[in-house]
Amino acid sequence: MVIVVAIISTIVALIVGYFIKNFQVNADNQRLEKEKAAYETGIQQAKLSAEDILERARHDAETLKKQTLFEANQEALEDAKKVGQQYRKEIESEYKERNLQLNTKENLLNQREEVLTRKDDALTKHELSLEDKEQELTSKQQLIDDREKKVENLEVKQKTELERIAKLSREDAQDIIIKSTKDELDREITLLIKEAEERAKEESDKKVKNILSLAMQRVSSDQISETTVSVIPLPSDDIKGRIIGREGRNIRTLESLTGINIIIDDTPEAVIFSGFDPIRREIARISLEKLLQDGRIHPARIEEVVEKSRKEMDNQIRSYGEAAVFKVGALTLHPDLVKIMGRLHFRTSYGQNVLAHSVEVACLAGALAGELGENVALAKRAGFLHDIGKAMDHEIEGSHVEIGVEIATKYKENPIVINAISSHHGDVEATSIIAILVSTADVLSAARPGARSESLEKYIHRLQNLEAIGNEFTGVEKTYAIQAGREIRVIVKPEEIDDLQAVRLAHDIRRKIEDKLDYPGHIKVTVVREMRAVEYAK
């Protein structure tokens, strides 16, 4: 019973809950419908309000736009007025300036017109005077023609009278006239030859100077001056005893191995190496420096160091030769020739380093060959090798020219190179332009200021010989050597030497100097003939 009651109660409760829920759902639906209607009404009002706001915004924007355009137009109008005023001022200024220029030009044209008018008047007067002169000349020409006819008639009569007086035939008279004319022509020909020589010399000098200047502008090298001694400074004189050794055995060993005289006692705190062979002298110097650094100085160590220094010197000689070959551009030179040329770094001639001189001659010869259209590479090679004999003349008999030709022939150098070596001192005749260029470059390198030096005794002796040669000739009053022996002035007696003989005397003195003297560069011979007339008023 209780269960049934519980079930009924549950069913009733479910029914009541159902109705309550439906009621609540209906109420909620009604409420939602009301809210939805209110929402839609709010949306409609918001739309109307938004449209109203947009309308007002459009109206305000249009008003602001019109106001802005109005203000912009006002500003543009004011700017345009300012620009127009400024432009007007510029135009007025330009107009005034052009007007002033036109007035100036108009004045100039008026002045020129006046000048031309005056010139026209002057030309008219000149033409009139020329016509008068032409008439005068015509009449004078007529008189001259009449006189020439009279002179011809008189000459015929004179010749006839002379033949009668002198009792000479026409042929004899012609011979006398031809002889006198020939003597006069000989003198004139001599003068013409002299003028032609001077003119040719001037033109050739200009061309030669131009070519040489272009060549020398491209060449620049330093010169190294060396002597026949080398000096090593010592920290103190106490080290000299160790260098000499017991009973002098150390210094004797070093001298015998290097072939150099070592002088110790003459100079304090220094050792002097004396010898004519610069390579052996350099080996001795390097060896002693190494021994002093090492501190062990005895015969066995000396032999070891000297042998090592010789090998280093060989490598150094080759490096000097390779550097010179690279400068010249003779990269195909035989390796043995490269090493021989490297020896010239330690050889000097009148204080001028021979290897540097060879490089300079090569560059000069190449530059000259380039100006003349010759083979530049061959000219450089010939100039570089022209003194190669000096590297071996201490070891082989003969002059450096003969030795150089022998070396070049042995290594099958170009015949032009061999001829340049043999002819650069004039021992053999040059057979090519390149040989002449090498000889010229050799003289330029040796003769330029500062390239070479000579002793005071040789210098004075050369000047004395120059003056003596000039004084040997007849008619010479006095000879002076000037310009450090590069020029001699020969003063002649004017009553014994005329102008043509002075020219001949300069040629003779030049030949005698070339035959008798050895000298670097060129020597200018100047013959001075001066006639002075002196009178004393009493």
Residue pairs with C-beta under 8 A, 6 or more apart in sequence:
162 168
162 173
163 169
163 170
163 173
166 173
168 176
190 500
191 500
194 500
194 503
211 368
211 371
211 372
212 368
212 444
214 367
214 371
215 364
215 367
215 368
215 371
215 441
216 364
216 367
216 444
218 363
218 367
219 360
219 363
219 364
219 367
221 356
221 359
221 360
221 363
222 356
223 351
223 352
223 353
223 356
223 357
223 450
223 451
224 348
224 353
224 356
225 348
225 351
225 352
225 353
225 453
226 278
226 346
226 348
226 351
226 353
227 348
227 351
228 274
228 275
228 276
228 278
228 281
229 272
229 273
229 274
229 281
230 272
230 273
230 281
230 282
230 284
230 285
231 267
231 270
231 271
231 272
231 273
232 270
232 271
232 273
232 285
232 288
232 289
232 292
233 269
233 270
234 240
234 269
234 270
234 271
234 292
235 269
236 269
237 268
237 269
239 292
240 264
240 265
240 271
242 250
242 297
243 250
243 251
243 262
243 264
243 271
243 288
243 291
243 297
244 250
244 251
244 264
245 251
245 253
245 297
245 298
245 299
249 299
250 297
250 298
250 299
250 302
251 262
251 264
253 299
253 302
253 303
254 262
254 284
254 287
254 288
254 302
254 306
255 261
255 262
257 302
257 303
257 306
258 280
258 281
258 283
258 284
258 287
258 306
259 275
259 277
259 280
260 273
260 274
260 275
260 277
260 280
260 281
260 284
261 273
261 274
261 275
262 271
262 272
262 273
262 274
262 284
262 288
263 271
263 272
263 273
263 274
264 271
264 272
266 272
271 288
273 281
273 284
273 285
273 288
274 281
275 281
275 284
276 394
277 394
278 346
278 347
278 348
279 313
279 317
279 343
279 346
281 346
282 313
282 346
283 306
283 309
283 310
283 313
284 306
286 309
286 312
286 313
287 302
287 305
287 306
287 309
290 305
290 308
290 309
291 297
291 301
291 302
291 305
294 301
294 305
314 339
316 342
317 339
317 342
317 343
317 345
317 346
318 338
318 339
318 342
319 342
320 342
320 345
320 355
321 338
321 339
321 340
321 341
321 342
321 343
321 345
322 338
322 342
324 341
324 342
324 345
324 355
324 358
324 359
324 384
325 331
325 333
325 338
325 341
325 384
327 359
327 363
328 359
328 362
328 363
328 380
328 381
328 384
329 377
329 380
330 362
330 377
330 380
330 381
330 384
333 341
333 381
334 411
336 411
337 385
337 388
337 407
337 411
340 388
340 391
340 392
340 407
341 355
341 358
341 384
341 385
341 388
341 391
342 355
343 391
343 392
344 353
344 354
344 355
344 358
344 387
344 388
344 390
344 391
345 353
345 354
345 355
347 353
347 354
347 355
347 390
347 391
348 354
349 357
349 390
349 446
349 452
350 446
350 452
350 453
350 454
350 520
351 452
351 453
352 445
352 446
352 451
352 452
352 453
354 387
354 390
354 391
357 387
357 445
357 446
357 451
358 383
358 384
358 385
358 386
358 387
358 388
359 384
360 441
360 445
361 383
361 384
361 386
361 387
361 438
361 441
361 442
361 445
362 379
362 380
362 381
362 383
362 384
362 441
363 380
363 383
364 383
364 440
364 441
364 444
364 445
365 379
365 380
365 382
365 383
365 434
365 437
365 438
365 440
365 441
366 376
366 377
366 379
366 380
366 383
368 379
368 437
368 440
368 441
369 375
369 376
369 378
369 379
369 380
369 433
369 434
369 437
370 376
372 433
372 437
374 433
374 434
374 437
375 434
378 414
378 416
378 417
378 434
379 434
379 437
379 438
381 413
381 414
381 417
382 414
382 416
382 417
382 420
382 421
382 434
382 435
382 438
383 420
383 437
383 438
383 441
383 442
385 404
385 408
385 413
385 417
385 420
385 421
386 404
386 420
386 421
386 424
386 438
386 442
387 400
387 404
388 403
388 404
388 407
388 408
388 421
389 398
389 399
389 400
389 401
389 402
389 403
389 404
389 405
389 406
389 407
389 421
390 400
390 404
392 403
392 407
393 399
393 400
393 403
396 403
396 406
398 406
399 427
401 421
401 422
401 424
401 425
401 427
404 421
404 422
405 418
405 421
405 422
408 417
408 418
408 421
409 418
416 431
416 432
416 434
416 435
419 428
419 430
419 431
419 432
419 435
420 430
420 432
420 434
420 435
420 438
420 439
422 428
423 429
423 430
423 431
423 435
423 439
424 435
424 438
424 439
424 442
425 439
426 439
430 436
430 439
443 520
443 521
443 522
445 451
446 452
446 520
446 521
447 520
447 521
447 522
452 520
459 484
459 485
462 485
462 517
462 519
463 481
463 485
465 516
465 517
466 479
466 481
466 485
466 488
466 513
466 517
466 523
467 479
467 480
467 481
467 488
468 479
469 479
469 509
469 512
469 513
469 516
469 517
470 476
470 479
470 488
470 490
470 509
471 478
471 479
472 512
473 490
473 505
473 508
473 509
474 496
475 492
475 493
475 496
475 497
475 501
475 505
476 490
476 491
476 492
476 493
476 505
477 491
477 492
477 493
478 490
478 491
479 488
479 489
479 490
479 491
480 488
480 489
480 491
481 487
481 488
482 488
482 489
483 524
485 519
485 523
486 521
486 522
486 523
486 524
487 523
487 524
487 525
487 526
488 509
488 523
488 524
488 525
488 526
489 526
489 528
490 505
490 506
490 509
490 525
490 526
490 527
490 528
491 528
491 530
492 502
492 505
492 527
492 528
492 529
494 529
494 530
494 531
497 505
497 529
498 529
499 529
502 527
502 529
503 527
505 527
506 525
506 526
506 527
509 525
509 527
510 525
513 519
513 523
513 525
